[in-house]
Amino acid sequence: MAVLAQTILVVDDEPSDLEMARKAIEGLEFEVLAAEDGQSALNLYRQCGKQVVLLVADVAMSPMNGCELALQLAAIQLNLKVLFISGYTGAGVLRREKIADLNAAFLRKPFTAEQLTTQVRALLAARDIQTVQSGVQ
């Protein structure tokens, strides 16, 4: 079994969305850490002892939303890239959440596994995520 060099953290409180994202990203041969909420994601990150190359996080979760999670993780790991996903909000909410300094992009739900993997590849290849357009409206 090959050792996977890069780890992606996927967080979504909708089990079917979490499972689809996990499977799609594993298909790209990344190690995937999956969590159903922000606090579980923080705990998983701390326990795994690895840096993640990308956080894929649903925006609308409680009690900790995806923006709060991203800010906490970015304080621990400065080079973190973030892909926010949501079906309930546009990218405008991200501007209100004080995440302007994050290296982040947005993908609107619903999306296909192919759309997600295309976005993940583009984000990881981009030097600056701000140059990646991902359905921001």
C-alpha positions as CSV (number, residue, x, y, z in Angstrom):
1,M,0.0,0.0,0.0
2,A,1.4,3.4,-1.0
3,V,1.9,6.1,1.5
4,L,-0.3,9.1,0.7
5,A,1.8,12.2,0.8
6,Q,-0.9,14.8,1.2
7,T,-3.9,15.1,3.5
8,I,-7.1,16.9,3.0
9,L,-9.6,17.6,5.8
10,V,-13.3,17.5,4.8
11,V,-16.0,18.8,7.1
12,D,-19.7,18.7,6.4
13,D,-22.7,18.2,8.8
14,E,-24.7,16.5,6.0
15,P,-23.6,12.8,6.0
16,S,-24.3,12.1,2.4
17,D,-22.4,15.2,1.2
18,L,-19.5,14.3,3.5
19,E,-19.3,10.8,2.2
20,M,-19.5,11.9,-1.5
21,A,-16.7,14.4,-0.9
22,R,-14.6,11.9,1.0
23,K,-14.8,9.3,-1.8
24,A,-14.2,11.8,-4.6
25,I,-11.1,13.2,-3.0
26,E,-9.8,9.8,-2.0
27,G,-10.1,9.0,-5.7
28,L,-7.4,11.6,-6.3
29,E,-5.1,9.6,-4.0
30,F,-5.1,12.0,-1.1
31,E,-5.5,10.9,2.5
32,V,-8.8,12.2,3.7
33,L,-9.7,13.1,7.2
34,A,-13.5,13.5,7.5
35,A,-15.5,15.1,10.3
36,E,-19.2,16.0,10.8
37,D,-18.7,19.2,12.6
38,G,-16.1,21.9,13.4
39,Q,-15.1,20.7,16.8
40,S,-14.7,17.1,15.7
41,A,-12.6,18.4,12.8
42,L,-10.3,20.4,15.2
43,N,-9.9,17.3,17.4
44,L,-9.2,15.1,14.4
45,Y,-6.6,17.6,13.1
46,R,-4.8,17.7,16.4
47,Q,-4.9,13.9,16.9
48,C,-3.6,13.1,13.4
49,G,-0.3,15.0,13.9
50,K,-0.2,15.9,10.2
51,Q,-0.5,19.1,8.2
52,V,-3.3,19.3,5.7
53,V,-2.9,20.8,2.3
54,L,-6.6,21.8,2.0
55,L,-9.6,22.2,4.2
56,V,-12.9,21.6,2.5
57,A,-15.6,22.9,4.8
58,D,-19.3,23.5,4.7
59,V,-20.1,27.1,5.7
60,A,-23.4,26.5,7.4
61,M,-22.7,24.2,10.4
62,S,-23.3,24.7,14.0
63,P,-22.3,25.3,16.7
64,M,-19.0,26.2,14.8
65,N,-19.5,27.3,11.2
66,G,-17.0,26.6,8.5
67,C,-15.6,30.1,8.6
68,E,-14.8,29.8,12.3
69,L,-13.2,26.4,11.8
70,A,-11.0,27.8,9.0
71,L,-9.9,30.7,11.1
72,Q,-8.9,28.4,14.0
73,L,-7.1,26.0,11.7
74,A,-5.3,28.8,9.8
75,A,-4.0,30.1,13.2
76,I,-2.4,26.7,13.7
77,Q,-1.3,26.1,10.2
78,L,-0.4,29.3,8.3
79,N,-0.2,27.8,4.8
80,L,-3.7,26.3,4.9
81,K,-5.8,26.5,1.7
82,V,-9.6,26.4,2.1
83,L,-12.5,25.5,-0.1
84,F,-15.8,26.6,1.4
85,I,-18.9,24.8,0.2
86,S,-22.5,25.7,0.8
87,G,-25.9,25.4,-0.7
88,Y,-27.4,28.1,1.6
89,T,-25.2,31.1,1.0
90,G,-23.2,32.8,-1.7
91,A,-19.6,33.9,-1.4
92,G,-20.8,37.3,0.0
93,V,-21.2,35.8,3.5
94,L,-17.5,34.9,3.4
95,R,-16.6,38.6,3.1
96,R,-18.6,39.3,6.2
97,E,-16.9,36.5,8.2
98,K,-13.5,38.2,8.5
99,I,-11.8,35.6,6.4
100,A,-10.3,38.0,3.9
101,D,-6.8,36.9,4.9
102,L,-7.4,33.3,4.3
103,N,-6.3,31.6,1.1
104,A,-9.9,30.5,0.3
105,A,-12.3,29.8,-2.5
106,F,-16.0,28.9,-2.7
107,L,-18.0,26.1,-4.4
108,R,-21.8,26.2,-4.4
109,K,-23.8,23.1,-3.6
110,P,-25.1,21.0,-5.2
111,F,-22.0,20.0,-7.0
112,T,-20.9,16.7,-8.6
113,A,-17.9,14.7,-7.5
114,E,-16.2,15.7,-10.8
115,Q,-16.8,19.4,-10.1
116,L,-15.3,19.0,-6.6
117,T,-12.3,17.1,-7.8
118,T,-11.7,19.6,-10.5
119,Q,-11.8,22.4,-8.0
120,V,-9.5,20.6,-5.5
121,R,-6.9,20.0,-8.3
122,A,-7.1,23.7,-9.3
123,L,-6.8,25.0,-5.8
124,L,-3.8,22.8,-5.0
125,A,-2.1,23.8,-8.3
126,A,-2.7,27.5,-7.8
127,R,-0.1,29.5,-6.0
128,D,-2.8,32.0,-4.8
129,I,-6.3,30.6,-4.5
130,Q,-7.8,34.1,-5.1
131,T,-7.0,33.5,-8.8
132,V,-9.3,30.4,-8.9
133,Q,-12.9,31.1,-9.9
134,S,-15.3,28.6,-8.3
135,G,-18.9,29.7,-8.8
136,V,-18.5,32.8,-6.6
137,Q,-21.5,35.0,-7.2
